[in-house]
Amino acid sequence: MLRQLLPVLLLTISNVFMTFAWYGHLKFKSSALWIVILVSWGIALLEYCFQVPANRIGHEYFTAAQLKTMQEVITLVVFSIFSIFYLKEDFQWNYLVGFGLIILAVFFIFKRW
């Protein structure tokens, strides 16, 4: 059971790095674009150091579709927290509805039919 949780932990860590790589620069709009790109690539390299093992280990227990679905839900949670606390953006009701519909997909993908 603990081994099955390891991919979730690794995917969560990788998503934190990737969220900063993709959106962290929005607080530094005055920085040169080429600098932002290089910094983002460096952060993305760290992200891959967690994402690749997460999928390699996770594929022992989950299908690729289940891993991708898990990653998307983790991304939504990480991004929501990031946008509220780092970017200081409001979380609107329609985001919650949209994310809820995506999470509903988890039921259909993980359910054994």
N, C-alpha and C positions, 0 to 999 in steps of 0.2 A: 504493500500500500504506500509506504514512504517513497519507494522508487517511482511510483506513478505520480507522486506530487512534485518530484524533482523537475520534470519538464514545465510544470506550471510556474514554479519559482524561477527557473531560468528564463522562461518566456516573459515573465513580469519584469525581471531585471533588464532583459534585452529591450523591452518596450519603453522602459524609462530612458535608456540611452537613445533609442531611436526617436522618441518624442522630442528630446532636447536637440538631436541632430536636425530634425525636420522643422521644428517650431521655435526652439530656444532663441534663435537669432532675431526673432520678431521684436525683441526688446532692444536690439542693437541695430536699428535701421540706419544709423549714421556710419556704421562700419562698412568698409569696402566689400563689395560682393565677392571678390576673389578670396578675401580672408575668411569670410563667412563660409564659403564653399569648402575651403581647406579644413577649417575647424569642424564643420559638419561631417566631412569624410573621416576625420580622425575619430570623432564620436561614433560614427557608424561602424568603424572597424571594431571598436569595443563591443558594440551591439552584436555584431556577428560572432564574436567570441562566446556569447551566451546563447544566441539564437540557433546556431548550427548544432551544438551539443544537445540543446533542448529538443530539437526535432529528431536527432539521431537516437537519443534515449527514448523519447516519447513514442517513436514509431514501433518500439517493441510492444507497446500496450494499446496504441491508438492508431486508427487509419490516418492517412494524410489529410483527408477531409475533416476529420475530427480535430487534428492538430491545427489546421488552418482556422477552423471555427473557434477553437479555444483562443488562438492568437488574436483573432478579431475582437472577441469579447474583452480580453485583457487590454487590448489597445484602446477600446472605448473607455474602460474604467480609468486607465492611466491617463489618457488624454483629457478626460473630464476633470480629474483632479488637477492636472497640469494647467489647464486653461483657467480654472477657477483661482488657484492659489499662486501660480507663476505669472500668467498673463493678465490676471485680475478681470477676466471676462465673466459675464453673467451666464448661468446655466438656465436655459429657457425650457419651458414645458414641452415644446415641440421636439427639443433634443431628447428629452426623456422618452417621449412616445416613439420616436424613431429608433433610439437605442433599444427600447423594449421590444420592438418588432424584430430587430436583429437578434436579440437574446432569445426570442421565441424560436428562431431558426435552430438554436442549440438543441431544443427539445426534439425537433424533427431529425437532426443529424445524429444525435446520441441515442435516440430511442431505438431499441431492437424491435424490428417489425416482424 
